[in-house]
Amino acid sequence: MDIKLEHVAPGDIERRSFEIIEREAGPRLPQGIERSVVQRVIHTTADFDYAENLVFSREAVERGIAALRSGASIVTDTQMAKAGVNKQSLARCGGEVFCFMSDPDIREAAGRAGTTRASACMDKAAGLCRPLIFAIGNAPTALVRLCELIGEGKVRPELVIGVPVGFVNVVQSKELLLSLPVPQIVARGRKGGSNVAAAICNALLYQARERP
C-alpha cells in the first residue's frame, strides 16, 4: 500500500490544520470575530457542520472576551470540559474554572431534589459571587436548570456556551437558551460535547490574550 504522508514540522501542525479548514470551509465560515471560534471548534472536532450550526447572539464573542479580561471565571458541567480549558491563560486573566460534579454535596442535593447532579451543579454555581461564563457541553439538564435560574434572576452570566450533545432534550434545551436575552454561543441540533465547550472557551481566551 502506497500511503503518502504530508511532512509537517511539529510546530506547524496546528497552522497547517487551520489552512486546511480555511481552504475547505472558508466560504461557509462567518466573518468577523466569530470566525476564529468556529475554526477552533472545527479544528477540535474535524466536523465542518459547525460552520453552519454554531450560532452567536449579538456581540457574544466580544462580551465573552471582555468578561475574561475582567477576571471572569468559567463553570463547566463536566470534568472533561474543565480539563480542556487552558487554565494558564485563564489564570493570567484573573479567573479560574469550576466543575462541581464530583462534590459530595452535589450528589446529596440531586438526591433530595430528584434531579441530576448536573442540574444541582447549576444551583451551586449560582451561589458564586463573581462574574461567570457557563460552558455546558454534556448535560441538557444542566442547561435547562441554568435557563430556569436565569429566568428567576438568580444568576446573570456574562456568557452561556450551550453545546450539550445527545438525543434526549438536547435540542429543546438549546432552543430554550436561544429564547433568553443573554449573551450566548449555541450549537444548534444534537451535536456538541465537552470538547466543543472547552474549544470555545479556549478560542475566547486566545483572543482575550491577543486582541488589543
C-alpha positions as CSV (number, residue, x, y, z in Angstrom):
1,M,0.0,0.0,0.0
2,D,1.5,3.3,-1.1
3,I,0.4,5.9,1.5
4,K,1.9,9.4,1.0
5,L,2.2,11.3,4.3
6,E,2.5,15.0,4.3
7,H,5.7,16.1,6.0
8,V,4.9,18.8,8.5
9,A,7.1,20.0,11.3
10,P,5.6,19.6,14.8
11,G,5.4,23.3,15.4
12,D,3.5,23.7,12.1
13,I,0.8,21.1,12.5
14,E,-1.8,23.5,14.0
15,R,-1.1,26.2,11.4
16,R,-1.4,23.6,8.6
17,S,-4.7,22.3,10.1
18,F,-6.1,25.8,10.1
19,E,-5.0,26.3,6.5
20,I,-6.9,23.2,5.5
21,I,-10.0,24.4,7.4
22,E,-9.8,27.7,5.7
23,R,-9.5,26.1,2.3
24,E,-12.3,23.6,2.7
25,A,-14.8,25.7,4.6
26,G,-13.7,29.3,4.0
27,P,-16.9,30.5,2.2
28,R,-19.1,28.8,4.9
29,L,-17.3,30.4,7.9
30,P,-18.7,33.6,9.5
31,Q,-16.9,36.8,9.0
32,G,-15.6,38.9,11.9
33,I,-14.7,37.9,15.4
34,E,-16.8,34.8,15.4
35,R,-14.7,33.2,12.6
36,S,-11.8,32.1,14.8
37,V,-14.2,30.5,17.3
38,V,-15.8,28.3,14.6
39,Q,-12.4,27.5,13.2
40,R,-11.2,26.3,16.6
41,V,-14.3,24.1,17.0
42,I,-13.8,22.5,13.6
43,H,-10.1,22.0,14.4
44,T,-11.1,20.2,17.6
45,T,-13.8,18.0,16.1
46,A,-12.9,17.7,12.3
47,D,-16.6,18.4,11.8
48,F,-17.4,21.1,9.2
49,D,-21.1,21.1,10.2
50,Y,-20.2,23.6,12.9
51,A,-19.7,26.2,10.2
52,E,-23.5,26.3,10.0
53,N,-24.8,25.1,13.3
54,L,-22.8,27.3,15.7
55,V,-24.8,30.4,16.3
56,F,-23.9,33.6,18.2
57,S,-26.1,36.2,19.9
58,R,-25.2,39.8,19.2
59,E,-21.7,40.6,20.4
60,A,-21.5,37.3,22.3
61,V,-17.8,36.9,21.5
62,E,-16.9,40.5,22.3
63,R,-18.7,40.1,25.7
64,G,-17.0,36.9,26.5
65,I,-13.6,38.3,25.7
66,A,-14.3,41.4,27.8
67,A,-15.5,39.3,30.7
68,L,-12.4,37.1,30.6
69,R,-10.2,40.1,30.6
70,S,-12.0,41.4,33.6
71,G,-11.3,38.2,35.5
72,A,-14.5,36.2,34.9
73,S,-14.4,32.5,35.9
74,I,-15.8,29.6,33.9
75,V,-18.2,26.9,35.1
76,T,-18.4,23.7,33.2
77,D,-20.8,20.7,33.6
78,T,-18.1,18.0,33.2
79,Q,-14.6,17.4,34.4
80,M,-13.6,16.7,30.8
81,A,-14.5,20.2,29.8
82,K,-12.8,21.6,32.8
83,A,-9.6,19.6,31.9
84,G,-9.7,21.0,28.4
85,V,-9.8,24.7,29.3
86,N,-6.4,26.4,29.2
87,K,-6.1,27.2,32.8
88,Q,-2.8,29.1,32.5
89,S,-4.4,31.6,30.1
90,L,-7.5,31.9,32.3
91,A,-5.3,32.4,35.4
92,R,-3.4,35.2,33.6
93,C,-6.8,36.9,33.1
94,G,-7.6,36.5,36.8
95,G,-10.1,33.7,36.5
96,E,-10.4,30.0,37.3
97,V,-12.5,27.1,36.2
98,F,-15.1,25.3,38.3
99,C,-16.8,21.9,37.9
100,F,-18.8,20.7,40.9
101,M,-19.9,17.3,39.5
102,S,-17.6,15.3,41.9
103,D,-18.5,17.2,45.0
104,P,-20.2,15.1,47.7
105,D,-22.8,17.7,48.4
106,I,-23.9,17.7,44.8
107,R,-24.9,14.0,44.9
108,E,-26.8,14.7,48.1
109,A,-28.6,17.7,46.7
110,A,-29.5,15.9,43.5
111,G,-30.9,13.0,45.5
112,R,-33.1,15.3,47.6
113,A,-34.4,17.2,44.6
114,G,-34.8,14.1,42.5
115,T,-32.8,15.6,39.7
116,T,-29.4,15.1,38.0
117,R,-26.1,16.1,39.5
118,A,-25.5,18.3,36.5
119,S,-28.7,20.2,37.4
120,A,-27.6,20.5,41.1
121,C,-24.3,21.9,39.9
122,M,-26.0,24.9,38.4
123,D,-27.7,25.7,41.7
124,K,-24.3,25.6,43.4
125,A,-22.7,27.7,40.8
126,A,-25.4,30.4,41.2
127,G,-24.0,31.0,44.7
128,L,-20.6,32.0,43.4
129,C,-20.3,35.8,43.9
130,R,-18.2,36.6,40.8
131,P,-18.6,37.1,37.1
132,L,-19.2,33.8,35.4
133,I,-19.2,32.2,32.0
134,F,-21.1,28.9,31.8
135,A,-19.8,26.2,29.4
136,I,-22.3,23.4,29.1
137,G,-21.1,20.6,26.8
138,N,-22.7,17.5,28.0
139,A,-25.9,17.6,30.1
140,P,-29.1,19.2,28.8
141,T,-30.4,19.1,32.4
142,A,-27.7,21.5,33.4
143,L,-28.6,23.9,30.6
144,V,-32.3,23.7,31.4
145,R,-31.7,24.4,35.1
146,L,-29.3,27.3,34.2
147,C,-32.0,28.8,32.0
148,E,-34.5,28.5,34.8
149,L,-32.1,30.2,37.2
150,I,-31.5,33.0,34.6
151,G,-35.3,33.4,34.3
152,E,-35.7,33.6,38.0
153,G,-32.9,36.3,38.2
154,K,-30.7,34.1,40.4
155,V,-27.8,34.2,38.1
156,R,-26.6,36.6,35.4
157,P,-24.0,35.0,33.3
158,E,-21.5,37.1,31.3
159,L,-21.9,34.4,28.6
160,V,-23.5,31.0,28.2
161,I,-21.9,28.4,25.9
162,G,-24.7,26.0,25.2
163,V,-23.4,22.9,23.4
164,P,-24.7,19.8,25.1
165,V,-24.6,16.6,23.0
166,G,-27.1,13.7,22.6
167,F,-30.7,12.9,21.9
168,V,-32.9,13.5,25.0
169,N,-34.0,17.1,25.4
170,V,-30.7,18.3,23.8
171,V,-32.3,20.3,21.0
172,Q,-35.0,21.6,23.4
173,S,-32.5,22.8,26.0
174,K,-30.6,24.8,23.3
175,E,-33.8,26.3,21.9
176,L,-34.8,27.3,25.5
177,L,-31.4,29.1,25.9
178,L,-31.9,30.8,22.5
179,S,-35.2,32.3,23.7
180,L,-33.5,34.1,26.6
181,P,-31.9,37.6,26.3
182,V,-28.5,36.5,27.5
183,P,-25.2,36.5,25.6
184,Q,-24.8,33.0,24.2
185,I,-23.0,30.7,21.8
186,V,-25.1,27.7,20.8
187,A,-24.5,24.6,18.7
188,R,-28.0,24.0,17.3
189,G,-29.1,20.5,16.9
190,R,-27.8,17.3,18.5
191,K,-24.1,17.9,18.1
192,G,-21.8,19.3,20.8
193,G,-19.7,17.9,23.6
194,S,-17.3,18.7,26.4
195,N,-14.5,19.1,23.8
196,V,-16.6,21.7,21.9
197,A,-17.3,23.6,25.1
198,A,-13.6,23.7,26.0
199,A,-12.6,24.7,22.5
200,I,-14.9,27.7,22.5
201,C,-13.6,28.8,25.9
202,N,-10.0,28.5,24.6
203,A,-10.9,30.4,21.4
204,L,-12.1,33.2,23.6
205,L,-9.1,33.1,25.8
206,Y,-6.7,33.2,22.9
207,Q,-8.5,36.3,21.6
208,A,-8.5,37.8,25.1
209,R,-4.8,37.4,25.1
210,E,-4.1,38.5,21.6
211,R,-6.5,41.3,20.7
212,P,-5.7,44.8,21.8
